[in-house]
Amino acid sequence: MNIITTPFTVDELVVPEEFNSLVEQTRDKIQQLAKRIDSSAYKALTVFVDPIDGTREFATGKGQYCSVLIGYNDQVGKPVAGLMYRPLTEPASWAAGAKSENYADGVLDRPATPNKKGILISDGKTSEFLGKTIEELGYEKVPSYASGNRALMLIEGKAGAYIRDTGGFAKWDCSGPQAVLEAYGGIMAKLPKFLSEKKLESYTYLKSKTNLDFEPDTVTLTLQNGRDKNKISRMFGDGDSGVKADEVDEVKEYACLQGLVALDKSNVADLDIIHKALKAVEAKVQPTYT
């Protein structure tokens, strides 16, 4: 991202000139805010920022599902604080939290009746594993868009669970949401360890040139998680390759490769029930980690 000299750019995209003054004004405000922070403070934290979570939704007129996500992570890459902000709802809605400081606050869009037995599904195809899990639990499908919005929906009580075995999301999608969800009493963890040991294992949120959560021969290479998109496209087309990655250099450094299980505060008490259902499904249908 270049916001120092014109033309401003984000990757290969050039920002239209009509937005130059807005970019400059915002950049200058951020620089003024930076002067208020002790230059030696917070050096141990790693910050993941997603300025538009739900880019596709934003580009297709569904801005109410988009959010700004900021996640702060400690020395070993575990989330300690976060912010999720939906700027285009009316009124704007947000949630922030830091579990270790007993802090959770926000302006939330809560339904009249919480939907504890609702499970969030994406607008895409539901995997066979997730479909069978929903049947096993007897939960209601709740359509949803974008990672940050889904975490906010859990906090708001619009659903009680968000489970996925497939990928297509990155660490900036869940660093902030995990911290905030946990501050509100919920959980977010990788799926494999929860399945095998009922253990809540977090993704590792640190700056890195390789994927810190990679495990050989467990994840199927796709255009979304593969480091070399052109090679995957040439070899396998637009679908899943069907080939497991055996080297860490084959996958993107910040891809989330092991699905997730996320629950709101009210469903944490049902961990045993949810784990039992997942194990029953796993005996028949294996998760598809991508």
Backbone as a ProteinNet text record, in pm:
[ID]
protein_1_A
[PRIMARY]
MNIITTPFTVDELVVPEEFNSLVEQTRDKIQQLAKRIDSSAYKALTVFVDPIDGTREFATGKGQYCSVLIGYNDQVGKPVAGLMYRPLTEPASWAAGAKSENYADGVLDRPATPNKKGILISDGKTSEFLGKTIEELGYEKVPSYASGNRALMLIEGKAGAYIRDTGGFAKWDCSGPQAVLEAYGGIMAKLPKFLSEKKLESYTYLKSKTNLDFEPDTVTLTLQNGRDKNKISRMFGDGDSGVKADEVDEVKEYACLQGLVALDKSNVADLDIIHKALKAVEAKVQPTYT
[TERTIARY]
83.8	0	88.5	62.1	135.5	38.3	49.4	-31.8	58.4	183	278.9	289.5	304.6	316.1	207.6	162.7	63.5	133.3	68.1	-66.1	-64.2	-165.5	-176.2	-217.3	-163.3	-192.1	-214.4	-295.2	-313.2	-288	-175.1	-128.3	-117.8	-186.9	-177.9	-287.6	-374.9	-485.8	-443.9	-480.9	-452.4	-576.5	-558.1	-669.2	-709.5	-837.7	-880.9	-843.9	-806.8	-760.8	-863.2	-991.5	-1095.1	-1086.8	-1015.9	-1003.1	-869.9	-786.1	-654	-660.9	-748.6	-755.7	-803.7	-896.3	-945	-833	-756.7	-644.3	-542.3	-510.5	-410.5	-455.8	-583.5	-635.8	-633.2	-674	-675.4	-534.3	-443.4	-303.1	-245.5	-274.3	-220.5	-276.8	-404.8	-465.1	-400.5	-373.4	-309.8	-169.3	-98.7	36.3	33	-69.3	-83.1	-115.2	-201.6	-232.7	-107.7	-25	95.8	190.3	190.8	279.7	241.4	118.1	70.7	110.1	168.4	205.2	354.1	388	528	598.2	707.9	777.3	832.9	846.6	898.9	788.4	662.9	551.2	502	442.5	372.5	462.7	593.3	684.2	664.9	610.2	593	468.2	380.7	254.5	268.9	196.5	181.1	37.1	19.2	-114.7	-154.2	-273.4	-330.7	-448.1	-444.5	-548.1	-613.3	-744.6	-820.6	-907.4	-867.2	-940.2	-1078.7	-1097.7	-1232.6	-1251.3	-1305.5	-1339.3	-1473.1	-1473.7	-1592.4	-1579.7	-1463.4	-1438.8	-1541	-1571.7	-1669.4	-1805	-1844.2	-1972.5	-1971.9	-1861.3	-1849.2	-1863.3	-1804	-1803.7	-1936	-2023.5	-2151.6	-2272.3	-2250.9	-2363.5	-2414.7	-2332.9	-2373.9	-2284.1	-2260.4	-2168.4	-2206.7	-2335.2	-2378.5	-2317.6	-2260.6	-2195.9	-2044.7	-1991.1	-1847.1	-1804.7	-1679.6	-1628.6	-1480.8	-1435.2	-1292.6	-1247.3	-1140.8	-1095.3	-952.7	-930.6	-796.4	-775.5	-665.9	-635.6	-495.5	-482.4	-353.6	-316.8	-191.5	-149	-17.7	-3.8	111.9	236.7	341.2	471	467.3	373.9	365.9	255	194.3	96.2	-45.1	-79.7	-216.1	-292.2	-418.3	-495.6	-516.6	-494.3	-513.9	-612.3	-635.8	-731.5	-773.5	-891.9	-937.5	-1052	-1078.2	-1187.8	-1252.4	-1385.8	-1462.9	-1562.6	-1559.2	-1640.5	-1714.6	-1847.7	-1932.1	-1967.8	-1904.5	-1929.2	-2055	-2111.2	-2219.1	-2356	-2366.9	-2499.3	-2559	-2686.9	-2753.2	-2825.2	-2770.2	-2644.5	-2524.5	-2406.1	-2284.2	-2274	-2229	-2220.8	-2076.4	-2040.4	-1902.5	-1893.6	-1782.2	-1751.2	-1599.8	-1556.4	-1414.1	-1394.9	-1276	-1255.1	-1111.6	-1080.8	-951.9	-981	-982.8	-1022.1	-935.1	-804.4	-713.5	-737	-802	-831.6	-979.6	-1052.5	-1195.6	-1271.5	-1234	-1295.8	-1371.7	-1497.4	-1578.2	-1684.1	-1692	-1787.6	-1827.1	-1937.3	-1977.7	-2116.4	-2149.9	-2285	-2331.3	-2423	-2458.5	-2602.3	-2625.5	-2758.9	-2816.4	-2875.1	-2923.9	-3067.2	-3098.3	-3235.6	-3322.7	-3451.9	-3543.4	-3527.6	-3504.3	-3485.5	-3355.7	-3259.2	-3133.5	-3157.7	-3077.9	-3093.1	-2980.4	-2990.1	-2884.6	-2859.5	-2961.3	-2949.7	-2930.1	-2886.3	-2854.4	-2706.9	-2673.6	-2534.2	-2508.7	-2406	-2376.1	-2320.8	-2372.6	-2319.1	-2285.8	-2188.6	-2150.8	-2249.5	-2234.4	-2321	-2276.8	-2161.3	-2113.4	-2167.6	-2105.9	-2149.6	-2109.1	-2201.9	-2173	-2107.9	-1996.6	-1928	-2014.6	-1984.9	-2061.4	-2044.8	-1923.7	-1897.5	-1983.6	-1987.7	-2067.2	-2215.7	-2259.2	-2400.7	-2445.7	-2364.8	-2398	-2392.6	-2300	-2290.3	-2417.1	-2467.2	-2589.5	-2706.5	-2713	-2819.1	-2804.6	-2682.5	-2657.3	-2695.7	-2665.6	-2696.4	-2842.7	-2907.7	-3045.2	-3052.3	-2946.2	-2939.7	-3007.3	-3035.7	-3095.3	-2985.6	-2987.4	-2890.6	-2921.3	-2817.6	-2831.7	-2734.3	-2783.9	-2694.4	-2617.8	-2491.7	-2409.3	-2301	-2246	-2139.5	-2023.1	-1900.6	-1778.2	-1745.2	-1617.1	-1570.3	-1600.2	-1567.1	-1591.8	-1738.6	-1820.5	-1964.4	-2017.2	-1960.8	-2006.4	-1973.9	-1853.9	-1818.7	-1910.8	-1942.3	-2035.7	-2174	-2216.5	-2346.8	-2353.1	-2241.9	-2238.2	-2253.8	-2179.7	-2186.5	-2325.9	-2389	-2522.1	-2632.5	-2602.9	-2703.8	-2784.4	-2738.2	-2810.3	-2787.3	-2685.5	-2657.4	-2572.1	-2563.3	-2485.9	-2354.2	-2337.5	-2216.9	-2176.8	-2047.7	-1990.5	-1879.4	-1902.6	-1808.6	-1778.9	-1651.8	-1617.4	-1493.4	-1493.2	-1375.2	-1298.3	-1365.2	-1299.9	-1232.3	-1138.2	-1062.8	-1124	-1036.3	-1083.9	-1080.6	-1020.2	-1007.9	-864.4	-827.2	-688.8	-681.7	-559.9	-541.7	-589.4	-587.8	-643.2	-795.3	-856.6	-1001.7	-1044.8	-954.6	-997.1	-912.2	-804.3	-723.9	-806.9	-859.2	-943.7	-1072.4	-1146.8	-1270.1	-1251	-1142	-1119	-1099.6	-1018.3	-993.2	-1121.8	-1204.6	-1328	-1428.2	-1443.5	-1536.2	-1499.7	-1370.5	-1326.5	-1349	-1334.6	-1360.5	-1507.9	-1594.3	-1737.9	-1778.8	-1682.4	-1712.4	-1724.9	-1706.1	-1714.3	-1580.3	-1573.2	-1448.2	-1431.6	-1305.5	-1273.4	-1143.5	-1142.5	-1025	-1017.6	-900.2	-884	-965.5	-1017.1	-1104.5	-1034	-916.1	-858.7	-834.7	-771.5	-743.1	-871.2	-970.7	-1098.4	-1162	-1153.3	-1209	-1138.3	-1007.2	-931.5	-919.9	-906.5	-879.5	-973	-1067.5	-1154.8	-1070.5	-962.1	-868.5	-890.6	-889.3	-907.4	-769.5	-729.4	-598	-614	-549.1	-560.6	-468.2	-506.9	-411.2	-300.1	-184.8	-70.1	-62.4	-81.1	-85.7	44.5	142.2	271.8	316.6	400.8	461.1	553	536.9	615	619.4	724.3	734.8	677.7	651.4	590.5	470.9	384.2	263.7	297.5	272.6	312.6	220	108.9	15.4	10.7	105.6	106.2	139.8	65.1	95.2	94.7	202	213.4	101	60.4	-34	-168.9	-211.7	-343.4	-435.9	-377.5	-457.6	-454.7	-570.9	-580.4	-546.8	-458.7	-420.2	-535.6	-558.6	-660.8	-605.1	-681.8	-641.3	-638.5	-719.6	-726.5	-607.4	-563.5	-455.3	-318.1	-312.5	-185.2	-101.2	27.5	117.6	132.8	135.8	152.7	19.4	-63.8	-196.5	-188	-94	-83.2	-53	35.7	71.4	-48	-120.1	-236.9	-343.8	-365.7	-466.7	-430.6	-303.4	-259.4	-277.4	-248.9	-250.9	-390.5	-473.1	-599.5	-723.3	-707.3	-822.1	-864.5	-994.3	-1045	-1094	-1104.9	-1155.3	-1044.8	-1082.9	-983.2	-891.6	-764.4	-667.1	-680.7	-728.4	-730.8	-595.5	-496.8	-360	-329.8	-273.1	-236.3	-100.6	-91.5	35.1	129.2	249.7	345.3	461.9	470.2	575.4	511.8	563.8	505.9	511.7	612.4	625.7	515.5	434.7	326.4	204.7	194	75.2	109.6	9.8	29.2	61.3	142.3	189.8	80	-25.1	-128.6	-263.7	-265.3	-389.9	-426.3	-555.9	-605.7	-640.2	-566.6	-571	-644.2	-688.7	-745.1	-885.7	-962.4	-1100.1	-1110.9	-1229.6	-1245.5	-1376.1	-1381	-1504.7	-1516.6	-1628.1	-1651.7	-1790.9	-1798.6	-1925.1	-1945.1	-2070.8	-2099.6	-2100.4	-2110.7	-2101.7	-2203.3	-2325.4	-2431.6	-2408.2	-2330.8	-2309.2	-2181.6	-2097.9	-1975.4	-2008.7	-2119	-2161.2	-2196.1	-2220.7	-2256.6	-2137.9	-2015.9	-1897.3	-1899	-1936.1	-1938	-2037.5	-2153	-2256.7	-2209.5	-2150.7	-2103.7	-1987.8	-1896.8	-1785.1	-1834	-1928.4	-1983.6	-2047	-2119.4	-2182.2	-2078	-1972.5	-1865.6	-1795.2	-1771.5	-1707.4	-1796	-1925	-2017.7	-2016	-2008.3	-2003.8	-1869.7	-1760.5	-1626.6	-1612.3	-1685.4	-1679.2	-1736.2	-1817	-1880.4	-1822.9	-1792.8	-1746.4	-1626.1	-1515.7	-1396.7	-1404.4	-1351.1	-1345.2	-1261.1	-1291.6	-1215.9	-1134	-1013.3	-930.3	-866.9	-890	-836.3	-778.9
-118.1	0	124.8	216.4	342.2	458.1	527.8	647	766.9	756.8	864.2	957.3	900.8	982.1	941.6	1036.4	1008.3	955.6	869.3	815.3	714.6	722.1	627.1	491.2	384.3	250.3	151	49.2	-66.2	-188.8	-255.9	-361.6	-304.5	-366.5	-317.5	-215.7	-186.2	-94.3	50	139	282.1	351.2	427.2	499.3	615.8	630.5	742.5	877.7	972.7	1103.4	1173.3	1148.2	1216.1	1183.8	1074.3	1036.6	1081.5	1148.3	1185.9	1272	1371.7	1462.5	1388.3	1293.3	1215.7	1128.8	1064.8	982.6	1067.9	1184.7	1272.7	1320.8	1360.8	1408.6	1297.2	1176.2	1063.2	1025.3	1022	990.8	1090.8	1219	1321.9	1308.8	1271.6	1251.7	1133.1	1027.4	909.6	944.4	1023.2	1063.2	1148.4	1233.5	1314.5	1226	1125.5	1031.8	954.2	918.1	840.7	916.2	1047.4	1128.1	1120.1	1078.9	1069.8	937.8	846	714.9	712.4	666.7	651.3	560.9	608.3	534	400.4	383.5	257.7	164.1	209	128.6	28.5	-78.8	-177.9	-248.9	-250	-312	-463.1	-523	-668.4	-713.1	-617.9	-654.2	-663.4	-759	-767.4	-731.4	-640.8	-590.9	-637.6	-696.1	-732.2	-638.6	-572.6	-476.1	-519.2	-522.2	-546	-422.8	-332.5	-206.8	-222.3	-327.2	-357.5	-508	-558	-699.9	-718	-797	-810.5	-725.4	-734.4	-651.3	-680	-808.3	-843.9	-784.6	-790.9	-732.8	-581.4	-517.7	-373.2	-334.7	-417.1	-387.3	-420.9	-493.1	-534	-475.9	-364.3	-293.7	-352.4	-432.8	-491.3	-439.2	-309.4	-249	-264.8	-291.9	-308.5	-430.8	-521.8	-641.4	-624.2	-512.2	-488.9	-432.4	-454.8	-402.4	-371.3	-287.7	-260.1	-344.2	-422.7	-514	-481	-473.2	-453.2	-552.6	-628	-726.5	-707.5	-710.9	-696.6	-831.9	-874.2	-1007.7	-1003	-1092.3	-1087.6	-1148.8	-1168.3	-1212.7	-1348.3	-1434.1	-1567	-1575.7	-1460.8	-1456.7	-1490	-1472.4	-1497.5	-1365	-1360	-1235.5	-1186.6	-1057.1	-999.6	-883.5	-822.5	-711.7	-693.1	-635.9	-616.6	-518.8	-482.4	-390.5	-437.1	-438.4	-465.6	-351.6	-287.1	-166.8	-177.5	-177	-174.5	-28	36.8	179.5	212.6	115.1	146.9	95.8	50.2	20.6	149.9	148.1	269	236.8	276.9	350.1	257.8	316.7	236.5	147.4	23.9	-70.5	-117.4	-152.9	-192.7	-270.4	-338.9	-408.4	-407.6	-386.8	-387.5	-465.9	-522.7	-598.7	-639.3	-661.2	-714.5	-799.2	-931	-1022.3	-1007.2	-991	-984	-860.2	-759.2	-636.6	-627.4	-738.5	-742.1	-628.1	-603	-493.6	-547.5	-509.6	-539.1	-430.9	-368.8	-260.2	-255.4	-189.7	-177.1	-120.8	-93.2	-55.9	-166.2	-249.4	-372.1	-370.9	-444.8	-459.3	-592.9	-593	-717.5	-747.7	-874.6	-912.1	-915.3	-911	-916.3	-1047.6	-1157.4	-1288.8	-1349.7	-1379.1	-1441.1	-1576.9	-1608.5	-1733.2	-1829.2	-1887.3	-1974	-2096.2	-2146.2	-2266.1	-2232.6	-2110.7	-2073.4	-2095.6	-2142.4	-2160.3	-2082.6	-2001.3	-1915.2	-1995.7	-1969.7	-2030	-1917.4	-1941.9	-1840.3	-1840.7	-1741.4	-1734.9	-1833.3	-1899.7	-1998.8	-2137.3	-2237.7	-2375.1	-2426.5	-2490.2	-2550	-2685.9	-2710.2	-2838.3	-2952	-3073.8	-3190.2	-3207.9	-3185	-3198.7	-3100.9	-2975.2	-2876.5	-2906.6	-2947.8	-2981	-3091.6	-3195.8	-3306.7	-3262.2	-3171.5	-3120.5	-3044.7	-2963.9	-2887.8	-2982.5	-3088.5	-3188.7	-3258	-3294.9	-3365.4	-3280.3	-3151.9	-3061.3	-3017.7	-3028	-2978.3	-2827.4	-2762.4	-2616.3	-2560	-2431.9	-2359.1	-2285.6	-2295.4	-2223.7	-2073.8	-1993.7	-1847.6	-1793.4	-1747.9	-1693.3	-1572.1	-1560.3	-1450.7	-1416.1	-1297.6	-1249.3	-1197.2	-1222.6	-1160.9	-1200.8	-1224.7	-1279.5	-1189.7	-1061.5	-970.8	-957.6	-949	-941.5	-1065.7	-1182.5	-1306.8	-1306.8	-1262	-1255.2	-1157.2	-1046.6	-951	-1013.5	-1090.9	-1157.5	-1253	-1322.5	-1410.9	-1329.8	-1221.4	-1136.7	-1077.4	-1044.3	-982.6	-1083.3	-1212.3	-1313.9	-1354.1	-1316.8	-1353.7	-1500.1	-1559.5	-1702.5	-1743.4	-1874.5	-1921.2	-1984.6	-2021.2	-2092	-2055.4	-2066.2	-2047.5	-2151.1	-2251.5	-2362.2	-2377.1	-2396.1	-2422	-2511.2	-2600.9	-2683.8	-2634	-2561.3	-2508.8	-2375.3	-2337.7	-2214.9	-2097.4	-2018.5	-1900.1	-1775.9	-1784.4	-1666.5	-1657.5	-1538.5	-1512.9	-1465.7	-1451.3	-1421.4	-1281.7	-1188.3	-1056.3	-1060.8	-1169.4	-1185.8	-1228.3	-1289.3	-1343.9	-1304.1	-1230.5	-1183.6	-1094.3	-983.8	-894.7	-960.4	-1026.9	-1093.8	-1194.1	-1272.4	-1368.3	-1298.3	-1192.6	-1119.7	-1061.3	-1003.4	-940.7	-1045.7	-1152.2	-1258.8	-1318.1	-1340.1	-1395.3	-1296.1	-1167	-1065.5	-1065.1	-1103.6	-1111.3	-1248.4	-1333.8	-1463.6	-1578.3	-1552.8	-1658.7	-1723.7	-1807.6	-1874.4	-1874.7	-1881.3	-1905.4	-1984.1	-2095.8	-2182.3	-2259.7	-2316.6	-2403.3	-2530.6	-2584.6	-2700.4	-2831.8	-2863.7	-2998.4	-3036.7	-2949	-2982.8	-2990.3	-2910	-2920.3	-3055.1	-3098	-3228	-3342.5	-3342	-3456.5	-3458.1	-3339.5	-3334.7	-3241.9	-3182.8	-3080.9	-2965.7	-2937.1	-2833.8	-2706.6	-2591.9	-2464.3	-2408.6	-2432.5	-2389.5	-2273.6	-2163.3	-2043.3	-2050.8	-1981.8	-1955.3	-1867.4	-1866.3	-1788	-1659.9	-1547.3	-1418.2	-1341.9	-1369.6	-1302.3	-1272.4	-1172.3	-1144.4	-1260.4	-1309.9	-1426.8	-1440.1	-1500.9	-1527.6	-1664.5	-1747.5	-1878.5	-1896	-1988	-2010.4	-2082	-2016.1	-2068.2	-2178.3	-2202.5	-2307.4	-2423.3	-2426.3	-2529.7	-2667.1	-2768.4	-2908.3	-2984.4	-3055.1	-3122.2	-3223.2	-3230.2	-3332.4	-3329.3	-3213	-3201.4	-3106.2	-3018	-2914	-2928.3	-2915	-2924.6	-2789.7	-2790.5	-2666.6	-2611.9	-2481.7	-2413.9	-2280.8	-2214	-2080.8	-1981.7	-2007.5	-1916	-1931.2	-2054.5	-2072.1	-2093	-2121	-2149.3	-2024.3	-2037.7	-1923.7	-1890.9	-1993.1	-1973	-1999.3	-1895.1	-1909.9	-1952.2	-1895.4	-1926.5	-2073.7	-2128.6	-2270	-2359.1	-2327.1	-2407.8	-2399.4	-2278.8	-2260.1	-2337.4	-2334.8	-2407.8	-2558.4	-2607.1	-2751.3	-2804.6	-2724	-2779.2	-2698.4	-2586.8	-2504.1	-2420.9	-2389.9	-2301.4	-2374.1	-2505.6	-2580.9	-2621.5	-2698.6	-2752.5	-2847.5	-2847.9	-2930.6	-3078.4	-3107.2	-3245.6	-3291.9	-3202.8	-3235.3	-3172.2	-3250.4	-3199.3	-3127.4	-3017.8	-2945.2	-3017	-3048.2	-3115.7	-3025.8	-2906.2	-2810.7	-2677.1	-2612.8	-2487.8	-2377.8	-2383	-2280	-2286.1	-2392	-2404.7	-2321.5	-2280	-2208.1	-2065.3	-1980	-1840.5	-1830.2	-1734.1	-1722.1	-1686.9	-1619.4	-1577.4	-1645.2	-1750.3	-1824.4	-1904.5	-1907.4	-1992.2	-2127.1	-2230.9	-2359.5	-2469.2	-2441.1	-2547.8	-2516.7	-2446.8	-2418.3	-2343.5	-2343.2	-2283.2	-2327.6	-2313.1	-2328.8	-2206	-2135.1	-2014.2	-2021.8	-1988.4	-1994.1	-1865.7	-1825.6	-1710.9	-1756	-1660.7	-1688.7	-1793	-1784.4	-1874.4	-2019	-2040.2	-2175.9	-2240.2	-2162.5	-2220.1	-2332	-2317.4	-2420.9	-2551.9	-2544.9	-2664.4	-2723.3	-2692.3	-2742.2	-2894.8	-2964.3	-3110.8	-3160.8	-3098.6	-3139.2	-3115.7	-2998.8	-2964.5	-3054.4	-3081.6	-3170.8	-3312.1	-3360.7	-3494.2	-3502.7	-3396.9	-3394.7	-3393.5	-3313.6	-3306.6	-3441.7	-3509.7	-3640.5	-3742.8	-3735.3	-3827.7	-3807.3	-3682.1	-3651.8	-3693.5	-3667.7	-3701.4	-3851.5	-3932.1	-4077.2	-4118.1	-4031	-4060.4	-3976.8	-3849.4	-3754.5	-3678.2	-3681.1	-3609.8	-3462	-3374.8	-3232.1	-3208.5	-3102.8	-3066.6	-2941.5	-2959	-2843.9	-2785.1	-2656.7	-2589.4	-2453.9
0	0	0	-89.4	-94.3	-75.1	39.7	62.7	93.8	49.5	74.1	-45.6	-164.5	-285.5	-385.3	-463.5	-567.5	-692.7	-769.3	-742.9	-628.1	-541	-431	-488.3	-430.2	-481.5	-368.3	-396.8	-309.7	-395.9	-369.3	-459.4	-600.3	-696.6	-834.3	-868.2	-770.9	-795.1	-769.2	-859.8	-844.7	-788.8	-680.3	-618.1	-708.5	-744.3	-828.2	-766	-851.3	-804.3	-715.6	-737.2	-658.8	-509.5	-473.9	-333.4	-271.5	-350	-300.1	-174.8	-175.6	-60	64.6	47.7	161.7	218.1	129.5	173.1	248.1	193.9	255.6	393.2	402.9	531.1	635.7	594.5	687.6	729.3	633.6	663.2	763.2	742.6	831.8	973.5	983.4	1116.4	1188.1	1112.8	1172.2	1221.1	1143.4	1184.1	1310.5	1324	1445	1566	1545.5	1653.8	1695.9	1599.2	1627.9	1721.3	1711.4	1795.5	1943.2	1972.4	2111	2176.9	2099.6	2152.6	2182.6	2300	2338.3	2237.3	2180.5	2074.8	2122.2	2253.6	2306.4	2356.5	2348.4	2400.2	2296.1	2345.7	2262.6	2162.2	2185.3	2090	2080.2	2185.4	2186.1	2111.8	2077.2	2012.2	1860.7	1803.2	1658	1624.4	1530.3	1497.5	1357.6	1347.1	1217.3	1189.1	1073.8	1037.1	906.4	906	783	759.9	670	653.2	592.5	511.9	460.1	464	572.6	579.3	509.6	403.3	320.2	195.1	129.3	10.1	-98.9	-118.4	-222.1	-190.7	-63.4	-23.8	-45.8	-10.2	-28.4	-175.4	-263.1	-405.5	-473.8	-404.1	-464.8	-391.4	-322.2	-261.6	-132.4	-63.8	64	176.9	175.9	270.9	416.1	443.5	582.8	649.1	567.4	623.4	638.6	595.3	599.1	733.8	767.9	894	883.8	974.8	992.5	1111.4	1094.2	1198.9	1240.4	1370.4	1423.7	1536.9	1529.7	1633.2	1687.6	1819.7	1887.4	1947.9	1924.4	1964.6	2042.5	2140.2	2229.4	2165.8	2248.1	2197.7	2129.4	2170.5	2109.5	2004.9	1974.1	1866.4	1906.6	2034.8	2081.3	2094	2049.7	2054.9	2197.5	2220	2352.9	2352.6	2236.6	2229.1	2084.4	2065.7	1928.8	1917.6	1793.1	1760.1	1630.8	1628.6	1507.6	1491.1	1375	1353.3	1221.9	1227.4	1106.7	1079.9	985	965.7	886.7	814.4	721.4	765.1	889.6	942.9	996.2	1026.9	1078.1	1207.8	1325.4	1340.9	1322.3	1312.7	1303.8	1427.4	1407.8	1519.8	1537.1	1660.1	1686.9	1816.8	1831.9	1956.9	1974.2	2097.3	2129.8	2258.4	2276.4	2398.9	2422.6	2550.1	2593.8	2717.2	2699.3	2806.3	2930.4	2912.7	3027.2	3112.6	3054.1	3127.4	3165.5	3145.4	3177.1	3109.1	2983.4	2908.8	2788.8	2776.8	2659	2647.4	2530.8	2512.4	2365.7	2337.3	2199.1	2182.2	2057	2016.4	1922.6	1968.7	1898.4	1849.2	1742.5	1684	1730.5	1847.9	1908.3	1863.5	1833.8	1800.3	1925.4	1906.8	2020.4	2097.3	2022.9	2083.8	2033.8	2120.9	2077.8	2012.7	1911.4	1836.9	1875.2	1993.3	2046.7	1959.1	1893.1	1811.2	1663.6	1635.4	1498.4	1471.1	1351.3	1312.8	1184.1	1184.2	1070.8	954.8	837.1	715.4	618.6	531.8	434.9	320.1	232.5	115.2	8.2	31.6	-63.5	-32.3	-91.1	-72.9	64.5	132.8	262.7	242.5	312	297.2	350.3	304.5	351.2	502.2	550.5	694.6	774.8	732.2	805.1	792.6	673.3	654.7	747.7	761.1	850.7	997.5	1028.4	1165.7	1203.7	1111.7	1137.7	1162.5	1082.2	1101.5	1236.6	1272.9	1398.4	1519	1512.1	1623.6	1625.1	1509.4	1500.5	1503.7	1451	1450.6	1325.8	1331.1	1218.7	1142.7	1010.6	928.2	927.4	949.8	947.4	842.9	726.7	623.7	677.1	632.6	683.3	583.2	598.2	511	595	551.5	601.5	745.8	770	897.6	1016.9	1005.4	1117	1149.1	1045.2	1065.1	1135	1101.5	1165.2	1314.5	1350.8	1492.8	1565.8	1501.9	1562.1	1578.2	1479.9	1488.5	1607.4	1635.8	1752.6	1880.5	1892.1	2011.3	2027.7	1915	1919.1	1950.9	1938.9	1965.9	1844.6	1724.6	1603.2	1565.7	1624.9	1611	1730	1751.8	1865.8	1829.2	1700.1	1659.4	1517.3	1493	1359.5	1345.9	1261.3	1244.9	1096.6	1063.3	923.2	916.4	820.1	796.3	674.7	586.1	467	497.3	409	428	354.1	290.5	220.6	307.1	425.2	509.9	561.9	606.4	645.1	789.7	840.2	981.9	1020.4	925.1	957.7	966.9	915.8	927.7	1067.6	1144	1273	1392.5	1373.1	1486.4	1579.3	1526.9	1606.8	1653.3	1561.8	1603.8	1716.5	1713.6	1821.4	1954.3	1955.9	2080	2137.3	2051.1	2098.1	2144.1	2064.6	2101.9	2237.3	2260.2	2388.5	2502.3	2475.5	2578.4	2618.4	2524.9	2552.1	2606.9	2634.5	2694.4	2597.5	2467.6	2369	2343.1	2240.4	2204	2052.5	2007.7	1867.5	1864.9	1792.6	1791.4	1660.8	1634.3	1518.2	1538.7	1429	1438.4	1471	1413.3	1433.7	1579.4	1656.9	1796.4	1879.8	1843.1	1913.6	1884	1759	1721.7	1793.2	1791.6	1843.1	1995.2	2057	2200.8	2279.2	2209.5	2269.6	2328.1	2257.8	2301.2	2218.5	2285.5	2217.4	2182.2	2058.3	2011.5	1913.4	1943.7	1860.8	1740	1631.9	1525.9	1583.3	1515.6	1560.3	1478	1544.5	1476.4	1498.8	1412	1415.9	1273.5	1258.5	1129	1092.1	970.3	931.1	779.3	728.9	585.4	548.8	650.9	627.7	720.2	684.9	763.6	893.9	1006.1	1136.9	1189	1121.6	1163.6	1064.7	973.2	869.1	925.8	879.3	908.9	776.5	744.7	615	590.2	464.2	415.5	486.8	529.7	593.2	517.8	435.7	372.8	221.2	157.1	12.2	-50	-148.5	-216.2	-299.4	-289	-367.3	-416	-499.9	-544.7	-429.3	-326.7	-213	-118.9	-94.4	3.8	-58.5	-189	-253.5	-276	-257.4	-277.6	-426.3	-510	-654.5	-724.7	-733.5	-793.9	-940.6	-1012.9	-1155.6	-1177.4	-1096.5	-1110.1	-1079.1	-970.5	-933	-1040.6	-1094.1	-1198.4	-1324.8	-1362.2	-1481.8	-1463.6	-1343.3	-1318.9	-1290.4	-1221.6	-1171.7	-1208.4	-1280.1	-1313.3	-1194	-1187	-1082	-957.4	-962.1	-847.6	-752.7	-648.7	-556.9	-632.3	-594.6	-665.6	-631.9	-511.2	-465.3	-415.4	-418.8	-378.2	-243.7	-153	-20.8	-27.8	44.2	51.3	146.9	100.6	188.9	229	168.4	201.6	238.6	342.6	391.2	285.3	196.4	93.8	-11.4	-9.4	-106.9	-68.7	56.9	102.4	143.6	142.3	180.9	330	363.5	501.1	601.2	555.8	650.4	625.4	545.2	522.3	647.1	679.7	788.3	727.2	767.2	698.4	774.4	895.2	977.7	1027.8	944.6	980.8	1111.7	1169.8	1302	1365.6	1495.8	1571.9	1660.9	1648.1	1726.8	1788.2	1916.4	1988.8	2067.2	2079.2	2165.1	2311.3	2400.6	2544.3	2589.6	2538.1	2584.1	2541.6	2433.2	2383.8	2436.3	2504.8	2560.7	2659.4	2729.5	2824.4	2753.9	2620.6	2543.7	2467.4	2510.9	2441.4	2426.7	2533.5	2528.5	2424.8	2419.9	2324.4	2181.3	2157.6	2023.1	1982.9	2075.3	2044.5	2012.1	2086.9	2062.6	1924.2	1885	1753.4	1642.4	1660	1561	1546.1	1657.5	1651.8	1581.8	1604.8	1539.3	1388.4	1345.9	1202.6	1144.7	1217.9	1169.7	1142.9	1216.8	1196.6	1060.6	1002.4	873.2	759.4	789.5	688.1	742.3	670.3	714.3	677.6	764.7	732.3	607.7	535.6	415.9	445.5	492.3	526.9	400.3	378.7	259	296.4
[MASK]
++++++++++++++++++++++++++++++++++++++++++++++++++++++++++++++++++++++++++++++++++++++++++++++++++++++++++++++++++++++++++++++++++++++++++++++++++++++++++++++++++++++++++++++++++++++++++++++++++++++++++++++++++++++++++++++++++++++++++++++++++++++++++++++++++++++++++++++++++++++++++++++++++

